[in-house]
């Protein structure tokens, strides 16, 4: 099974020198959503779109899908 990661978002925040709290405020999303993303849990597409709008970026800049263990190697 493939897994989702928000590593591209965390790297983007570092590049922007923006904190997760600042992102939550700018995107008008809750800290709970940021916390779930920190655990690579699923969040609504609405939250992803709000983040993309706030950062003026595309979905690929926020998340990526990792191959399953069966596909590696």
C-alpha positions as CSV (number, residue, x, y, z in Angstrom):
1,X,0.0,0.0,0.0
2,X,1.3,3.4,-0.9
3,X,1.7,6.0,1.8
4,X,1.3,9.8,1.9
5,X,3.9,12.2,3.1
6,X,3.8,16.0,3.6
7,X,7.6,16.3,3.5
8,X,7.5,18.7,0.6
9,X,5.4,21.1,2.7
10,X,7.8,21.0,5.6
11,X,10.7,21.6,3.3
12,X,8.8,24.5,1.7
13,X,8.1,26.0,5.2
14,X,11.9,25.9,5.9
15,X,12.7,27.6,2.7
16,X,10.1,30.3,3.4
17,X,11.3,30.6,7.1
18,X,7.6,30.1,8.1
19,X,6.5,28.2,11.2
20,X,3.6,25.7,11.3
21,X,1.6,28.1,13.4
22,X,2.1,30.9,10.9
23,X,1.0,28.5,8.1
24,X,-2.2,27.6,10.1
25,X,-3.0,31.2,10.5
26,X,-2.3,32.2,6.9
27,X,-4.2,29.3,5.5
28,X,-7.1,29.6,8.0
29,X,-6.8,26.0,9.1
30,X,-6.6,24.5,12.6
31,X,-3.5,23.5,14.4
32,X,-5.1,20.0,14.6
33,X,-4.8,19.8,10.8
34,X,-1.1,20.7,11.0
35,X,-0.7,18.1,13.8
36,X,-2.3,15.4,11.7
37,X,-0.1,16.3,8.7
38,X,2.9,16.0,11.0
39,X,1.9,12.4,11.5
40,X,1.3,11.9,7.8
41,X,-2.4,11.3,8.5
42,X,-5.0,12.1,5.9
43,X,-6.5,15.6,5.9
44,X,-9.3,17.0,3.7
45,X,-8.7,18.2,0.2
46,X,-10.2,21.5,1.4
47,X,-7.3,21.9,3.8
48,X,-4.7,21.1,1.1
49,X,-6.3,23.7,-1.2
50,X,-6.3,26.3,1.6
51,X,-2.6,25.6,2.1
52,X,-1.8,25.8,-1.6
53,X,-3.7,29.1,-1.9
54,X,-1.9,30.5,1.2
55,X,1.5,29.6,-0.1
56,X,0.7,30.2,-3.8
57,X,1.8,26.7,-4.7
58,X,0.6,23.4,-6.2
59,X,-0.4,20.2,-4.5
60,X,2.9,18.6,-5.5
61,X,4.6,21.3,-3.3
62,X,2.6,20.1,-0.3
63,X,2.5,16.4,-0.4
64,X,3.7,13.3,-2.3
65,X,2.8,9.6,-2.4
66,X,5.5,7.2,-1.6
67,X,5.7,3.8,-3.3
68,X,4.7,0.7,-1.3
69,X,7.4,-1.6,0.0
70,X,6.6,-4.1,-2.8
71,X,7.4,-1.4,-5.4
72,X,10.8,-0.5,-3.9
73,X,13.9,-2.3,-5.2
